[in-house]
């Protein structure tokens, strides 16, 4: 990401990890799925030097809600 560039990060919201063994269409797979709270992901971005500019929660009342964070990379690295 170039200096001053905008990062768009989307993810599922939650606070758990689980092993998923079946994909779309019933195809076998082995993937660890991690859901994280938006505040924690935003803190990780800030710790990495990004400025979090916006946050959106998607379908917060659904069983699997999502979040989108917009963060900007600094022009100068620390």
mmCIF file of the N, C-alpha and C atoms, coordinates in Angstrom:
data_MODEL
# 
_entry.id   MODEL 
# 
loop_
_atom_site.group_PDB 
_atom_site.id 
_atom_site.type_symbol 
_atom_site.label_atom_id 
_atom_site.label_alt_id 
_atom_site.label_comp_id 
_atom_site.label_asym_id 
_atom_site.label_entity_id 
_atom_site.label_seq_id 
_atom_site.pdbx_PDB_ins_code 
_atom_site.Cartn_x 
_atom_site.Cartn_y 
_atom_site.Cartn_z 
_atom_site.occupancy 
_atom_site.B_iso_or_equiv 
_atom_site.pdbx_formal_charge 
_atom_site.auth_seq_id 
_atom_site.auth_comp_id 
_atom_site.auth_asym_id 
_atom_site.auth_atom_id 
_atom_site.pdbx_PDB_model_num 
ATOM 1   N N  . UNK A 1 1  ? 0.862   -1.178  0.000  1.00 0.00 ? 1  UNK A N  1 
ATOM 2   C CA . UNK A 1 1  ? 0.000   0.000   0.000  1.00 0.00 ? 1  UNK A CA 1 
ATOM 3   C C  . UNK A 1 1  ? 0.903   1.234   0.000  1.00 0.00 ? 1  UNK A C  1 
ATOM 4   N N  . UNK A 1 2  ? 0.676   2.116   -0.939 1.00 0.00 ? 2  UNK A N  1 
ATOM 5   C CA . UNK A 1 2  ? 1.544   3.288   -1.043 1.00 0.00 ? 2  UNK A CA 1 
ATOM 6   C C  . UNK A 1 2  ? 1.253   4.273   0.097  1.00 0.00 ? 2  UNK A C  1 
ATOM 7   N N  . UNK A 1 3  ? 2.244   5.089   0.484  1.00 0.00 ? 3  UNK A N  1 
ATOM 8   C CA . UNK A 1 3  ? 2.047   6.068   1.544  1.00 0.00 ? 3  UNK A CA 1 
ATOM 9   C C  . UNK A 1 3  ? 0.846   6.967   1.248  1.00 0.00 ? 3  UNK A C  1 
ATOM 10  N N  . UNK A 1 4  ? 0.003   7.161   2.246  1.00 0.00 ? 4  UNK A N  1 
ATOM 11  C CA . UNK A 1 4  ? -1.211  7.949   2.092  1.00 0.00 ? 4  UNK A CA 1 
ATOM 12  C C  . UNK A 1 4  ? -2.365  7.159   1.518  1.00 0.00 ? 4  UNK A C  1 
ATOM 13  N N  . UNK A 1 5  ? -2.124  5.894   1.147  1.00 0.00 ? 5  UNK A N  1 
ATOM 14  C CA . UNK A 1 5  ? -3.162  5.052   0.543  1.00 0.00 ? 5  UNK A CA 1 
ATOM 15  C C  . UNK A 1 5  ? -4.229  4.635   1.544  1.00 0.00 ? 5  UNK A C  1 
ATOM 16  N N  . UNK A 1 6  ? -5.407  4.349   1.021  1.00 0.00 ? 6  UNK A N  1 
ATOM 17  C CA . UNK A 1 6  ? -6.546  3.970   1.852  1.00 0.00 ? 6  UNK A CA 1 
ATOM 18  C C  . UNK A 1 6  ? -6.733  2.459   1.812  1.00 0.00 ? 6  UNK A C  1 
ATOM 19  N N  . UNK A 1 7  ? -6.858  1.860   2.984  1.00 0.00 ? 7  UNK A N  1 
ATOM 20  C CA . UNK A 1 7  ? -7.086  0.430   3.129  1.00 0.00 ? 7  UNK A CA 1 
ATOM 21  C C  . UNK A 1 7  ? -8.562  0.198   3.431  1.00 0.00 ? 7  UNK A C  1 
ATOM 22  N N  . UNK A 1 8  ? -9.195  -0.703  2.705  1.00 0.00 ? 8  UNK A N  1 
ATOM 23  C CA . UNK A 1 8  ? -10.568 -1.133  2.968  1.00 0.00 ? 8  UNK A CA 1 
ATOM 24  C C  . UNK A 1 8  ? -10.477 -2.564  3.472  1.00 0.00 ? 8  UNK A C  1 
ATOM 25  N N  . UNK A 1 9  ? -10.916 -2.798  4.706  1.00 0.00 ? 9  UNK A N  1 
ATOM 26  C CA . UNK A 1 9  ? -10.806 -4.115  5.325  1.00 0.00 ? 9  UNK A CA 1 
ATOM 27  C C  . UNK A 1 9  ? -12.185 -4.576  5.785  1.00 0.00 ? 9  UNK A C  1 
ATOM 28  N N  . UNK A 1 10 ? -12.651 -5.686  5.232  1.00 0.00 ? 10 UNK A N  1 
ATOM 29  C CA . UNK A 1 10 ? -13.941 -6.252  5.619  1.00 0.00 ? 10 UNK A CA 1 
ATOM 30  C C  . UNK A 1 10 ? -13.748 -7.588  6.309  1.00 0.00 ? 10 UNK A C  1 
ATOM 31  N N  . UNK A 1 11 ? -14.583 -7.876  7.312  1.00 0.00 ? 11 UNK A N  1 
ATOM 32  C CA . UNK A 1 11 ? -14.440 -9.113  8.077  1.00 0.00 ? 11 UNK A CA 1 
ATOM 33  C C  . UNK A 1 11 ? -15.739 -9.424  8.810  1.00 0.00 ? 11 UNK A C  1 
ATOM 34  N N  . UNK A 1 12 ? -15.857 -10.674 9.271  1.00 0.00 ? 12 UNK A N  1 
ATOM 35  C CA . UNK A 1 12 ? -17.002 -11.083 10.078 1.00 0.00 ? 12 UNK A CA 1 
ATOM 36  C C  . UNK A 1 12 ? -16.763 -10.682 11.526 1.00 0.00 ? 12 UNK A C  1 
ATOM 37  N N  . UNK A 1 13 ? -17.828 -10.258 12.186 1.00 0.00 ? 13 UNK A N  1 
ATOM 38  C CA . UNK A 1 13 ? -17.750 -9.775  13.559 1.00 0.00 ? 13 UNK A CA 1 
ATOM 39  C C  . UNK A 1 13 ? -18.048 -10.912 14.533 1.00 0.00 ? 13 UNK A C  1 
ATOM 40  N N  . UNK A 1 14 ? -17.319 -10.940 15.607 1.00 0.00 ? 14 UNK A N  1 
ATOM 41  C CA . UNK A 1 14 ? -17.523 -11.922 16.667 1.00 0.00 ? 14 UNK A CA 1 
ATOM 42  C C  . UNK A 1 14 ? -16.297 -11.964 17.541 1.00 0.00 ? 14 UNK A C  1 
ATOM 43  N N  . UNK A 1 15 ? -16.206 -13.000 18.347 1.00 0.00 ? 15 UNK A N  1 
ATOM 44  C CA . UNK A 1 15 ? -15.051 -13.138 19.230 1.00 0.00 ? 15 UNK A CA 1 
ATOM 45  C C  . UNK A 1 15 ? -14.705 -14.611 19.401 1.00 0.00 ? 15 UNK A C  1 
ATOM 46  N N  . UNK A 1 16 ? -14.692 -15.327 18.279 1.00 0.00 ? 16 UNK A N  1 
ATOM 47  C CA . UNK A 1 16 ? -14.401 -16.756 18.350 1.00 0.00 ? 16 UNK A CA 1 
ATOM 48  C C  . UNK A 1 16 ? -13.678 -17.214 17.090 1.00 0.00 ? 16 UNK A C  1 
ATOM 49  N N  . UNK A 1 17 ? -13.073 -18.383 17.199 1.00 0.00 ? 17 UNK A N  1 
ATOM 50  C CA . UNK A 1 17 ? -12.429 -19.053 16.071 1.00 0.00 ? 17 UNK A CA 1 
ATOM 51  C C  . UNK A 1 17 ? -12.984 -20.464 15.998 1.00 0.00 ? 17 UNK A C  1 
ATOM 52  N N  . UNK A 1 18 ? -13.111 -20.981 14.774 1.00 0.00 ? 18 UNK A N  1 
ATOM 53  C CA . UNK A 1 18 ? -13.580 -22.360 14.636 1.00 0.00 ? 18 UNK A CA 1 
ATOM 54  C C  . UNK A 1 18 ? -13.004 -22.951 13.361 1.00 0.00 ? 18 UNK A C  1 
ATOM 55  N N  . UNK A 1 19 ? -12.974 -24.268 13.332 1.00 0.00 ? 19 UNK A N  1 
ATOM 56  C CA . UNK A 1 19 ? -12.502 -24.988 12.159 1.00 0.00 ? 19 UNK A CA 1 
ATOM 57  C C  . UNK A 1 19 ? -13.686 -25.261 11.250 1.00 0.00 ? 19 UNK A C  1 
ATOM 58  N N  . UNK A 1 20 ? -13.580 -24.849 10.004 1.00 0.00 ? 20 UNK A N  1 
ATOM 59  C CA . UNK A 1 20 ? -14.629 -25.097 9.014  1.00 0.00 ? 20 UNK A CA 1 
ATOM 60  C C  . UNK A 1 20 ? -14.144 -26.221 8.107  1.00 0.00 ? 20 UNK A C  1 
ATOM 61  N N  . UNK A 1 21 ? -14.965 -27.270 7.991  1.00 0.00 ? 21 UNK A N  1 
ATOM 62  C CA . UNK A 1 21 ? -14.550 -28.447 7.213  1.00 0.00 ? 21 UNK A CA 1 
ATOM 63  C C  . UNK A 1 21 ? -15.368 -28.645 5.945  1.00 0.00 ? 21 UNK A C  1 
ATOM 64  N N  . UNK A 1 22 ? -16.354 -27.779 5.726  1.00 0.00 ? 22 UNK A N  1 
ATOM 65  C CA . UNK A 1 22 ? -17.171 -27.890 4.516  1.00 0.00 ? 22 UNK A CA 1 
ATOM 66  C C  . UNK A 1 22 ? -17.379 -26.506 3.935  1.00 0.00 ? 22 UNK A C  1 
ATOM 67  N N  . UNK A 1 23 ? -17.106 -26.368 2.641  1.00 0.00 ? 23 UNK A N  1 
ATOM 68  C CA . UNK A 1 23 ? -17.249 -25.087 1.973  1.00 0.00 ? 23 UNK A CA 1 
ATOM 69  C C  . UNK A 1 23 ? -18.567 -24.974 1.239  1.00 0.00 ? 23 UNK A C  1 
ATOM 70  N N  . UNK A 1 24 ? -18.697 -23.910 0.475  1.00 0.00 ? 24 UNK A N  1 
ATOM 71  C CA . UNK A 1 24 ? -19.896 -23.709 -0.334 1.00 0.00 ? 24 UNK A CA 1 
ATOM 72  C C  . UNK A 1 24 ? -20.073 -24.883 -1.282 1.00 0.00 ? 24 UNK A C  1 
ATOM 73  N N  . UNK A 1 25 ? -21.287 -25.363 -1.409 1.00 0.00 ? 25 UNK A N  1 
ATOM 74  C CA . UNK A 1 25 ? -21.561 -26.496 -2.286 1.00 0.00 ? 25 UNK A CA 1 
ATOM 75  C C  . UNK A 1 25 ? -21.171 -27.830 -1.677 1.00 0.00 ? 25 UNK A C  1 
ATOM 76  N N  . UNK A 1 26 ? -20.820 -27.832 -0.391 1.00 0.00 ? 26 UNK A N  1 
ATOM 77  C CA . UNK A 1 26 ? -20.479 -29.074 0.283  1.00 0.00 ? 26 UNK A CA 1 
ATOM 78  C C  . UNK A 1 26 ? -19.073 -29.583 0.028  1.00 0.00 ? 26 UNK A C  1 
ATOM 79  N N  . UNK A 1 27 ? -18.232 -28.768 -0.577 1.00 0.00 ? 27 UNK A N  1 
ATOM 80  C CA . UNK A 1 27 ? -16.861 -29.187 -0.882 1.00 0.00 ? 27 UNK A CA 1 
ATOM 81  C C  . UNK A 1 27 ? -16.035 -29.286 0.401  1.00 0.00 ? 27 UNK A C  1 
ATOM 82  N N  . UNK A 1 28 ? -15.262 -30.375 0.550  1.00 0.00 ? 28 UNK A N  1 
ATOM 83  C CA . UNK A 1 28 ? -14.444 -30.517 1.753  1.00 0.00 ? 28 UNK A CA 1 
ATOM 84  C C  . UNK A 1 28 ? -13.313 -29.487 1.781  1.00 0.00 ? 28 UNK A C  1 
ATOM 85  N N  . UNK A 1 29 ? -13.034 -29.000 2.970  1.00 0.00 ? 29 UNK A N  1 
ATOM 86  C CA . UNK A 1 29 ? -11.956 -28.032 3.157  1.00 0.00 ? 29 UNK A CA 1 
ATOM 87  C C  . UNK A 1 29 ? -11.536 -28.058 4.620  1.00 0.00 ? 29 UNK A C  1 
ATOM 88  N N  . UNK A 1 30 ? -10.438 -27.428 4.916  1.00 0.00 ? 30 UNK A N  1 
ATOM 89  C CA . UNK A 1 30 ? -9.976  -27.313 6.294  1.00 0.00 ? 30 UNK A CA 1 
ATOM 90  C C  . UNK A 1 30 ? -9.427  -25.901 6.467  1.00 0.00 ? 30 UNK A C  1 
ATOM 91  N N  . UNK A 1 31 ? -10.253 -25.024 7.041  1.00 0.00 ? 31 UNK A N  1 
ATOM 92  C CA . UNK A 1 31 ? -9.896  -23.617 7.206  1.00 0.00 ? 31 UNK A CA 1 
ATOM 93  C C  . UNK A 1 31 ? -10.298 -23.176 8.607  1.00 0.00 ? 31 UNK A C  1 
ATOM 94  N N  . UNK A 1 32 ? -9.404  -22.476 9.278  1.00 0.00 ? 32 UNK A N  1 
ATOM 95  C CA . UNK A 1 32 ? -9.739  -21.889 10.573 1.00 0.00 ? 32 UNK A CA 1 
ATOM 96  C C  . UNK A 1 32 ? -10.352 -20.513 10.312 1.00 0.00 ? 32 UNK A C  1 
ATOM 97  N N  . UNK A 1 33 ? -11.579 -20.321 10.769 1.00 0.00 ? 33 UNK A N  1 
ATOM 98  C CA . UNK A 1 33 ? -12.316 -19.076 10.570 1.00 0.00 ? 33 UNK A CA 1 
ATOM 99  C C  . UNK A 1 33 ? -12.243 -18.277 11.868 1.00 0.00 ? 33 UNK A C  1 
ATOM 100 N N  . UNK A 1 34 ? -11.825 -17.021 11.758 1.00 0.00 ? 34 UNK A N  1 
ATOM 101 C CA . UNK A 1 34 ? -11.679 -16.157 12.930 1.00 0.00 ? 34 UNK A CA 1 
ATOM 102 C C  . UNK A 1 34 ? -12.631 -14.975 12.795 1.00 0.00 ? 34 UNK A C  1 
ATOM 103 N N  . UNK A 1 35 ? -13.445 -14.756 13.793 1.00 0.00 ? 35 UNK A N  1 
ATOM 104 C CA . UNK A 1 35 ? -14.314 -13.568 13.859 1.00 0.00 ? 35 UNK A CA 1 
ATOM 105 C C  . UNK A 1 35 ? -13.772 -12.676 14.959 1.00 0.00 ? 35 UNK A C  1 
ATOM 106 N N  . UNK A 1 36 ? -13.730 -11.386 14.693 1.00 0.00 ? 36 UNK A N  1 
ATOM 107 C CA . UNK A 1 36 ? -13.127 -10.464 15.647 1.00 0.00 ? 36 UNK A CA 1 
ATOM 108 C C  . UNK A 1 36 ? -14.004 -9.232  15.857 1.00 0.00 ? 36 UNK A C  1 
ATOM 109 N N  . UNK A 1 37 ? -13.951 -8.638  17.055 1.00 0.00 ? 37 UNK A N  1 
ATOM 110 C CA . UNK A 1 37 ? -14.677 -7.391  17.310 1.00 0.00 ? 37 UNK A CA 1 
ATOM 111 C C  . UNK A 1 37 ? -14.034 -6.233  16.534 1.00 0.00 ? 37 UNK A C  1 
ATOM 112 N N  . UNK A 1 38 ? -14.845 -5.343  15.975 1.00 0.00 ? 38 UNK A N  1 
ATOM 113 C CA . UNK A 1 38 ? -14.289 -4.214  15.217 1.00 0.00 ? 38 UNK A CA 1 
ATOM 114 C C  . UNK A 1 38 ? -13.309 -3.362  16.023 1.00 0.00 ? 38 UNK A C  1 
ATOM 115 N N  . UNK A 1 39 ? -13.569 -3.165  17.303 1.00 0.00 ? 39 UNK A N  1 
ATOM 116 C CA . UNK A 1 39 ? -12.666 -2.341  18.117 1.00 0.00 ? 39 UNK A CA 1 
ATOM 117 C C  . UNK A 1 39 ? -11.276 -2.968  18.197 1.00 0.00 ? 39 UNK A C  1 
ATOM 118 N N  . UNK A 1 40 ? -11.204 -4.285  18.270 1.00 0.00 ? 40 UNK A N  1 
ATOM 119 C CA . UNK A 1 40 ? -9.907  -4.963  18.339 1.00 0.00 ? 40 UNK A CA 1 
ATOM 120 C C  . UNK A 1 40 ? -9.157  -4.831  17.013 1.00 0.00 ? 40 UNK A C  1 
ATOM 121 N N  . UNK A 1 41 ? -9.872  -5.008  15.900 1.00 0.00 ? 41 UNK A N  1 
ATOM 122 C CA . UNK A 1 41 ? -9.228  -4.882  14.586 1.00 0.00 ? 41 UNK A CA 1 
ATOM 123 C C  . UNK A 1 41 ? -8.749  -3.445  14.377 1.00 0.00 ? 41 UNK A C  1 
ATOM 124 N N  . UNK A 1 42 ? -9.559  -2.465  14.791 1.00 0.00 ? 42 UNK A N  1 
ATOM 125 C CA . UNK A 1 42 ? -9.156  -1.060  14.674 1.00 0.00 ? 42 UNK A CA 1 
ATOM 126 C C  . UNK A 1 42 ? -7.908  -0.792  15.509 1.00 0.00 ? 42 UNK A C  1 
ATOM 127 N N  . UNK A 1 43 ? -7.831  -1.375  16.696 1.00 0.00 ? 43 UNK A N  1 
ATOM 128 C CA . UNK A 1 43 ? -6.645  -1.200  17.543 1.00 0.00 ? 43 UNK A CA 1 
ATOM 129 C C  . UNK A 1 43 ? -5.412  -1.802  16.876 1.00 0.00 ? 43 UNK A C  1 
ATOM 130 N N  . UNK A 1 44 ? -5.564  -2.968  16.251 1.00 0.00 ? 44 UNK A N  1 
ATOM 131 C CA . UNK A 1 44 ? -4.434  -3.579  15.535 1.00 0.00 ? 44 UNK A CA 1 
ATOM 132 C C  . UNK A 1 44 ? -3.957  -2.665  14.409 1.00 0.00 ? 44 UNK A C  1 
ATOM 133 N N  . UNK A 1 45 ? -4.894  -2.052  13.687 1.00 0.00 ? 45 UNK A N  1 
ATOM 134 C CA . UNK A 1 45 ? -4.512  -1.140  12.603 1.00 0.00 ? 45 UNK A CA 1 
ATOM 135 C C  . UNK A 1 45 ? -3.766  0.076   13.151 1.00 0.00 ? 45 UNK A C  1 
ATOM 136 N N  . UNK A 1 46 ? -4.281  0.659   14.240 1.00 0.00 ? 46 UNK A N  1 
ATOM 137 C CA . UNK A 1 46 ? -3.602  1.813   14.846 1.00 0.00 ? 46 UNK A CA 1 
ATOM 138 C C  . UNK A 1 46 ? -2.202  1.422   15.333 1.00 0.00 ? 46 UNK A C  1 
ATOM 139 N N  . UNK A 1 47 ? -2.088  0.243   15.949 1.00 0.00 ? 47 UNK A N  1 
ATOM 140 C CA . UNK A 1 47 ? -0.777  -0.232  16.414 1.00 0.00 ? 47 UNK A CA 1 
ATOM 141 C C  . UNK A 1 47 ? 0.205   -0.394  15.255 1.00 0.00 ? 47 UNK A C  1 
ATOM 142 N N  . UNK A 1 48 ? -0.311  -0.695  14.068 1.00 0.00 ? 48 UNK A N  1 
ATOM 143 C CA . UNK A 1 48 ? 0.529   -0.857  12.875 1.00 0.00 ? 48 UNK A CA 1 
ATOM 144 C C  . UNK A 1 48 ? 0.825   0.478   12.190 1.00 0.00 ? 48 UNK A C  1 
ATOM 145 N N  . UNK A 1 49 ? 0.336   1.582   12.772 1.00 0.00 ? 49 UNK A N  1 
ATOM 146 C CA . UNK A 1 49 ? 0.635   2.898   12.230 1.00 0.00 ? 49 UNK A CA 1 
ATOM 147 C C  . UNK A 1 49 ? -0.433  3.501   11.344 1.00 0.00 ? 49 UNK A C  1 
ATOM 148 N N  . UNK A 1 50 ? -1.549  2.806   11.148 1.00 0.00 ? 50 UNK A N  1 
ATOM 149 C CA . UNK A 1 50 ? -2.633  3.325   10.319 1.00 0.00 ? 50 UNK A CA 1 
ATOM 150 C C  . UNK A 1 50 ? -3.514  4.277   11.123 1.00 0.00 ? 50 UNK A C  1 
ATOM 151 N N  . UNK A 1 51 ? -4.200  5.168   10.427 1.00 0.00 ? 51 UNK A N  1 
ATOM 152 C CA . UNK A 1 51 ? -5.227  6.009   11.022 1.00 0.00 ? 51 UNK A CA 1 
ATOM 153 C C  . UNK A 1 51 ? -6.574  5.470   10.565 1.00 0.00 ? 51 UNK A C  1 
ATOM 154 N N  . UNK A 1 52 ? -7.403  5.043   11.507 1.00 0.00 ? 52 UNK A N  1 
ATOM 155 C CA . UNK A 1 52 ? -8.729  4.523   11.162 1.00 0.00 ? 52 UNK A CA 1 
ATOM 156 C C  . UNK A 1 52 ? -9.633  5.718   10.902 1.00 0.00 ? 52 UNK A C  1 
ATOM 157 N N  . UNK A 1 53 ? -10.180 5.797   9.687  1.00 0.00 ? 53 UNK A N  1 
ATOM 158 C CA . UNK A 1 53 ? -10.986 6.947   9.286  1.00 0.00 ? 53 UNK A CA 1 
ATOM 159 C C  . UNK A 1 53 ? -12.482 6.691   9.357  1.00 0.00 ? 53 UNK A C  1 
ATOM 160 N N  . UNK A 1 54 ? -12.914 5.450   9.184  1.00 0.00 ? 54 UNK A N  1 
ATOM 161 C CA . UNK A 1 54 ? -14.354 5.151   9.216  1.00 0.00 ? 54 UNK A CA 1 
ATOM 162 C C  . UNK A 1 54 ? -14.555 3.679   9.547  1.00 0.00 ? 54 UNK A C  1 
ATOM 163 N N  . UNK A 1 55 ? -15.729 3.405   10.121 1.00 0.00 ? 55 UNK A N  1 
ATOM 164 C CA . UNK A 1 55 ? -16.102 2.033   10.470 1.00 0.00 ? 55 UNK A CA 1 
ATOM 165 C C  . UNK A 1 55 ? -17.590 1.868   10.201 1.00 0.00 ? 55 UNK A C  1 
ATOM 166 N N  . UNK A 1 56 ? -17.964 0.754   9.585  1.00 0.00 ? 56 UNK A N  1 
ATOM 167 C CA . UNK A 1 56 ? -19.378 0.441   9.341  1.00 0.00 ? 56 UNK A CA 1 
ATOM 168 C C  . UNK A 1 56 ? -19.665 -0.965  9.830  1.00 0.00 ? 56 UNK A C  1 
ATOM 169 N N  . UNK A 1 57 ? -20.793 -1.125  10.520 1.00 0.00 ? 57 UNK A N  1 
ATOM 170 C CA . UNK A 1 57 ? -21.276 -2.454  10.874 1.00 0.00 ? 57 UNK A CA 1 
ATOM 171 C C  . UNK A 1 57 ? -22.330 -2.846  9.856  1.00 0.00 ? 57 UNK A C  1 
ATOM 172 N N  . UNK A 1 58 ? -22.247 -4.061  9.346  1.00 0.00 ? 58 UNK A N  1 
ATOM 173 C CA . UNK A 1 58 ? -23.166 -4.553  8.327  1.00 0.00 ? 58 UNK A CA 1 
ATOM 174 C C  . UNK A 1 58 ? -24.077 -5.604  8.941  1.00 0.00 ? 58 UNK A C  1 
ATOM 175 N N  . UNK A 1 59 ? -25.378 -5.430  8.826  1.00 0.00 ? 59 UNK A N  1 
ATOM 176 C CA . UNK A 1 59 ? -26.362 -6.381  9.350  1.00 0.00 ? 59 UNK A CA 1 
ATOM 177 C C  . UNK A 1 59 ? -26.076 -6.768  10.797 1.00 0.00 ? 59 UNK A C  1 
ATOM 178 N N  . UNK A 1 60 ? -26.028 -5.799  11.724 1.00 0.00 ? 60 UNK A N  1 
ATOM 179 C CA . UNK A 1 60 ? -25.681 -6.132  13.109 1.00 0.00 ? 60 UNK A CA 1 
ATOM 180 C C  . UNK A 1 60 ? -26.696 -7.041  13.798 1.00 0.00 ? 60 UNK A C  1 
ATOM 181 N N  . UNK A 1 61 ? -27.903 -7.154  13.273 1.00 0.00 ? 61 UNK A N  1 
ATOM 182 C CA . UNK A 1 61 ? -28.918 -8.004  13.890 1.00 0.00 ? 61 UNK A CA 1 
ATOM 183 C C  . UNK A 1 61 ? -28.938 -9.416  13.323 1.00 0.00 ? 61 UNK A C  1 
ATOM 184 N N  . UNK A 1 62 ? -28.106 -9.705  12.343 1.00 0.00 ? 62 UNK A N  1 
ATOM 185 C CA . UNK A 1 62 ? -28.054 -11.031 11.728 1.00 0.00 ? 62 UNK A CA 1 
ATOM 186 C C  . UNK A 1 62 ? -27.169 -11.962 12.557 1.00 0.00 ? 62 UNK A C  1 
ATOM 187 N N  . UNK A 1 63 ? -27.282 -13.267 12.308 1.00 0.00 ? 63 UNK A N  1 
ATOM 188 C CA . UNK A 1 63 ? -26.473 -14.232 13.057 1.00 0.00 ? 63 UNK A CA 1 
ATOM 189 C C  . UNK A 1 63 ? -24.985 -14.087 12.741 1.00 0.00 ? 63 UNK A C  1 
ATOM 190 N N  . UNK A 1 64 ? -24.653 -13.686 11.525 1.00 0.00 ? 64 UNK A N  1 
ATOM 191 C CA . UNK A 1 64 ? -23.260 -13.425 11.145 1.00 0.00 ? 64 UNK A CA 1 
ATOM 192 C C  . UNK A 1 64 ? -23.199 -12.002 10.610 1.00 0.00 ? 64 UNK A C  1 
ATOM 193 N N  . UNK A 1 65 ? -22.815 -11.072 11.472 1.00 0.00 ? 65 UNK A N  1 
ATOM 194 C CA . UNK A 1 65 ? -22.714 -9.691  11.019 1.00 0.00 ? 65 UNK A CA 1 
ATOM 195 C C  . UNK A 1 65 ? -21.299 -9.428  10.518 1.00 0.00 ? 65 UNK A C  1 
ATOM 196 N N  . UNK A 1 66 ? -21.154 -8.344  9.812  1.00 0.00 ? 66 UNK A N  1 
ATOM 197 C CA . UNK A 1 66 ? -19.864 -7.983  9.254  1.00 0.00 ? 66 UNK A CA 1 
ATOM 198 C C  . UNK A 1 66 ? -19.486 -6.568  9.636  1.00 0.00 ? 66 UNK A C  1 
ATOM 199 N N  . UNK A 1 67 ? -18.253 -6.223  9.361  1.00 0.00 ? 67 UNK A N  1 
ATOM 200 C CA . UNK A 1 67 ? -17.771 -4.868  9.591  1.00 0.00 ? 67 UNK A CA 1 
ATOM 201 C C  . UNK A 1 67 ? -16.830 -4.497  8.454  1.00 0.00 ? 67 UNK A C  1 
ATOM 202 N N  . UNK A 1 68 ? -16.754 -3.202  8.208  1.00 0.00 ? 68 UNK A N  1 
ATOM 203 C CA . UNK A 1 68 ? -15.827 -2.650  7.221  1.00 0.00 ? 68 UNK A CA 1 
ATOM 204 C C  . UNK A 1 68 ? -15.092 -1.503  7.897  1.00 0.00 ? 68 UNK A C  1 
ATOM 205 N N  . UNK A 1 69 ? -13.774 -1.518  7.804  1.00 0.00 ? 69 UNK A N  1 
ATOM 206 C CA . UNK A 1 69 ? -12.955 -0.431  8.335  1.00 0.00 ? 69 UNK A CA 1 
ATOM 207 C C  . UNK A 1 69 ? -12.192 0.215   7.184  1.00 0.00 ? 69 UNK A C  1 
ATOM 208 N N  . UNK A 1 70 ? -12.119 1.533   7.210  1.00 0.00 ? 70 UNK A N  1 
ATOM 209 C CA . UNK A 1 70 ? -11.301 2.293   6.272  1.00 0.00 ? 70 UNK A CA 1 
ATOM 210 C C  . UNK A 1 70 ? -10.158 2.898   7.079  1.00 0.00 ? 70 UNK A C  1 
ATOM 211 N N  . UNK A 1 71 ? -8.932  2.622   6.676  1.00 0.00 ? 71 UNK A N  1 
ATOM 212 C CA . UNK A 1 71 ? -7.767  3.136   7.395  1.00 0.00 ? 71 UNK A CA 1 
ATOM 213 C C  . UNK A 1 71 ? -6.752  3.653   6.386  1.00 0.00 ? 71 UNK A C  1 
ATOM 214 N N  . UNK A 1 72 ? -6.055  4.711   6.779  1.00 0.00 ? 72 UNK A N  1 
ATOM 215 C CA . UNK A 1 72 ? -5.077  5.321   5.875  1.00 0.00 ? 72 UNK A CA 1 
ATOM 216 C C  . UNK A 1 72 ? -3.658  5.050   6.372  1.00 0.00 ? 72 UNK A C  1 
ATOM 217 N N  . UNK A 1 73 ? -2.810  4.679   5.419  1.00 0.00 ? 73 UNK A N  1 
ATOM 218 C CA . UNK A 1 73 ? -1.397  4.487   5.730  1.00 0.00 ? 73 UNK A CA 1 
ATOM 219 C C  . UNK A 1 73 ? -0.745  5.861   5.819  1.00 0.00 ? 73 UNK A C  1 
ATOM 220 N N  . UNK A 1 74 ? 0.122   6.060   6.792  1.00 0.00 ? 74 UNK A N  1 
ATOM 221 C CA . UNK A 1 74 ? 0.763   7.374   6.915  1.00 0.00 ? 74 UNK A CA 1 
ATOM 222 C C  . UNK A 1 74 ? 1.694   7.654   5.734  1.00 0.00 ? 74 UNK A C  1 
ATOM 223 N N  . UNK A 1 75 ? 1.925   8.942   5.489  1.00 0.00 ? 75 UNK A N  1 
ATOM 224 C CA . UNK A 1 75 ? 2.850   9.327   4.423  1.00 0.00 ? 75 UNK A CA 1 
ATOM 225 C C  . UNK A 1 75 ? 4.285   9.004   4.813  1.00 0.00 ? 75 UNK A C  1 
ATOM 226 N N  . UNK A 1 76 ? 4.578   9.107   6.101  1.00 0.00 ? 76 UNK A N  1 
ATOM 227 C CA . UNK A 1 76 ? 5.919   8.788   6.585  1.00 0.00 ? 76 UNK A CA 1 
ATOM 228 C C  . UNK A 1 76 ? 5.808   7.657   7.589  1.00 0.00 ? 76 UNK A C  1 
ATOM 229 N N  . UNK A 1 77 ? 6.656   6.663   7.452  1.00 0.00 ? 77 UNK A N  1 
ATOM 230 C CA . UNK A 1 77 ? 6.665   5.555   8.403  1.00 0.00 ? 77 UNK A CA 1 
ATOM 231 C C  . UNK A 1 77 ? 7.366   5.987   9.675  1.00 0.00 ? 77 UNK A C  1 
ATOM 232 N N  . UNK A 1 78 ? 6.882   5.441   10.791 1.00 0.00 ? 78 UNK A N  1 
ATOM 233 C CA . UNK A 1 78 ? 7.493   5.782   12.080 1.00 0.00 ? 78 UNK A CA 1 
ATOM 234 C C  . UNK A 1 78 ? 8.789   5.051   12.266 1.00 0.00 ? 78 UNK A C  1 
# 
